[in-house]
């Protein structure tokens, strides 16, 4: 790749080498739920763009064995990712795509998922029937605040429209041998007319067509308990985002998250995995939100070591 400076490439390569020389925990059989510890590649997005092979090989050297991939871009193509994953000895269990992509380019998403060997296609955010609403908000908000403003404007009718789209997409994906799931943030825990949006969204969607990837960090950030959701919706929650936070944002649902390494925050991971086992969880992915106190690969190693010992 020639999209970055030599300095960027050397910095990324040096970081990958440093992590690869750290001790590797033996085997994956001792990992929680007897499932390999996965990683959401969003956590190392910048590193991947600078050095795809070096970053994936560093991840594998830490002990991670499976990944969740975010939507592709002009720098990293699907074929490149699959080849690099194979070289690193990593598998892809799921992939994230925006709702607009799922609506407008369903066949491409299906082809991408199959090429990567993924079983799950995840939608990480809702959208609106009338995209001009987004454009109008962009005129009066800073770029980084536009999406938050859009979420603040949502009514239950907006969520009802999203539920309808999720059911349609889920049916298309199921016919192609893939499972659709929705990934939460904090804004789904806003109350409308006294009802928690996330609960209503699950009630409005087909339990067979629309599964859940529960992001534990965002649930806790909103002031709710991921264990409670695992107890109530365990059969629908098939994947977890393992994400720790320093403190809750509570009712300030648009607030930035204060993330930290797994085991260094406020979430009760032994209890979460105990309930996840009862629910029959199919997979889980470590994800950390920036900013990072240390280089991301170092923090990812600390998170992996904690989870490996947790079992």
N, C-alpha and C positions, 0 to 999 in steps of 0.2 A: 504494500500500500504506500502511496506517495502523498497522502493527504495531510501529513503532519511533518513537523520539522525533525531533523536528526536528534535534536536535544530531547524532544518529546518521546521519541522511540527509545532512546537510550535510558531515559528515566524510567519508562514503563518496564523495559527489559531488566534493568537493575533491580527493580522492586520484585519482579517475578522470580528472578534468581535467588534473591534473599529469602523469600518465603519458601521456595522449593527446597532450601537447605535446612529448614526447620524440621524437627522430628515429626514423623507422621504417626498418627494413632493407628494401632494394628487392627486391620479388618473392619468390616461394617456390621457384623453380626450383633455387636453389642449396642448398636445405635438404637434410639428410642423406637418402640413399636416393631423392632426388627426390620425397619425400613431404612434405606440409606438416607443420610442427611443431604438434602437438596439445597440449591442456592438459586435465588431469583437474580438473574444477571443484571438487572437494573442497578444493583449495588455497585457493580464494577463497570458501568456503562462507558465512562471516560477511558478506563484502562483497556477495554476491549477495542475501542476505536483506534487506540495507539498501537496495540500489540495483541491481536486476536489470539494467536497460538500461545504466546508466552503467558498471557493472563489465564487462559483455560488450563494450561498445564500446571500453573501455580495453584489454581483451584483444586485440581486433581491431586496434587502433591499434599495439600492440606488434609485431604480425606474425603472431600465431597465427591459423590458419584453420579448425581443426576442434577439437571438444571431446568429452570423455567426461563423461557426466552421472551424478551419483549419484542414489539413490532420492529421489523427491519427497516433499514434506511439506505441512503445512497452509498454508504461506506461499506456496510456488511450485508451481503446477500445471503439468501437461504442456503444456497449450495455451499458457499464459503463456510457458513456456520456449521453445517452438517459435517463437512470434511474436517474442520478443526476440532469439533467434538469427538469425532472418531479417532483422530490422532491423539487426543488427550485421554481417551478411554472413558468419556462421559456420555451419558444418555440424556435425551430430552423427554420429559414427561408431559409438559404442557407449554402453551404459548399464549401470549396476550395479544389481543387485537381490539382496536376501538370499535364501537358499535357501528359507526359509519362504514368502516371497512367490512364488517360482517354483513351489513345490508347490501352494499354496492359491489363487493368483490368476494362473494362467498366461495366461489370455486377456487380462486387463488388461495384463500385462507385454507381451504380443505387440502389443496395440493401441497401447500407449505407444511401444514401439520403432518401429513403423511410422509413427506420427504424427510422431516426431522424425526419421525418415529413417535410423535406425540400422540397421546390419547385424549387430552383435554384441550379445549379452546376456551380461554378466559376473556371475559369483557371486564375491564377494570373501572369503567366509568359510564354513567348514563349520558343521554343526549336529548335533544329537543326535536319535536316535529317540525318546527319552524326555525331553521338556522339563522334567520335574520335577527333573532333575539340576541344571539351571541354577538353579531356584528354591531348591534345597537349598544350593547354594554361595552364593547371595545372602544367606542367613541368617548366614553366618560370615565373609564377605568384604566389604571396602569396595566400593562400587558400581563404581569404575574397575578393580577387580581381579577382578571376577567372571568375565568372559570369559576372562581369562588363566588363571584357576584351572580353568575348564572345559577349555581346551586342554591343560593339564597332565595332566588326568585321562583324556585320550583313549587308547584302546587301538587296536590294528590293526583290531579288529572295528568300532569307531566309524568308522574311515576306510573300511572295506569298505562299511559302510552308506551313507556319503556317496558313494562311487563308484557305488553302485547308483542313488542319487537323481540324480546328475549324468547318468548314461546315460539315465535316463527323461526328465529335463528336456530334455536335448540332442535326443532324438528328437522331442519335442513341438515344440520351437522349430524344428528343421530342417523339419518339415512345414509350418511357417508362413513358411519362407523366411529364417530367422534362424540365426545360428551361436552356439552356447553356448560359453563359455570360463570357465576358473577362474583367479582371480587369487591368487597366493601372498602370504603374509607370511613371517615367520621360523619360526613354529611348525611348519610342514610339514617343516622340515629336522631335526627331532628324530629320533633313532634309536630304533627299537623292535626288540628282538631283533637288533640289529646292522644293521638296514636303514633307510635314509633314507626317511621317510614320503612325501616328495614323489615319489621315484622309484617307490615302491610304488603311490601313488595314480594315477600315469600308467599303470602297468602294468595296473591294475584297471579302467580306463575305456576306452571305445571311442575310438580315435584320430580317427575321423571325426566323432563326436558331441560330443566334449569336447576343445576346443582349449585353449591356454594364453595368458594374458596374464602375461608374466613381469615381475615387479617387481624390477628389477635392484638397487635399494637394499636391499630386504629380503633378497634372496639373499646379497648381500655382507655384510649385517649379521649373518647367521647363520654367516658364515665360509666361504661357498662362492663359486664364481666363475661369474657369469652367462654368460661366454664358453663355459665348459665345458657349460653347459646348452643354449646355442644350438647348439653343435656336436652334442650328443647327441640333442636333441629339436627341432631347427630346423624340421622340417616341421609340428610341432604348435604351435610358438610363433608365433602370428600377430600379436600385439600386445605392445608393451613399455610398462612404466612407467619413464620416465627419471627416476631419483631418485638423488641423490648423498648421501653420508654422510661425516662427518669421521673416523670410526673404526668398527671392527667390534665388535659385542657378543659374537660368538663363541658359546660354549656357553650363555650367558645369554640364551636365545631369547625370554624374556618382557620383556627390557629395552627401555626407550624408545629410539627411534632419535635420533641426533644428525644431523639433516639439514642440508643447506646448498645453495647455488645450484649448478646444474649446472656442472661444470668446476672447482669450488673444493674438491672432496672427493677421495676416494681411488680412485674408479672410473676405469678406462681407457676413456673414451668413444670415441676413434678406433678402438680394437681391437674394442669392443663393436659399433659400427655396421658395421665391416668384416665381422664374422661374421654380423650381422643381414642384411646385403645378400646374403650367400651363402645364408642360410636362406630368403630371399624374404619378409621381414617385410611385413606389410600396413599397419601404422600404429604410432605411438608417441605417448605423452602425458607431458608434463612434470608431475610431481607433487612437492610438497615438504611434509614433515611439520612441524607447529609444534613448538616456538616459532620465530618468525622474528626474525632480527637487524634487519631493516628491514621496512617495510610489504610485504605479499605481492606486490602488483603491481610494486613496484620489483625485488624478487628474481626475479619471473617474467620481467621484461624482461632482467635480467642472464643468466638461463638461456637465453632465446631468442637473445640476441645471441651467446652462446657456441656454441650449436648451429648458428646460421646461418653463422657463420664456420668451423665445423668442416668443413663440406662442401668 
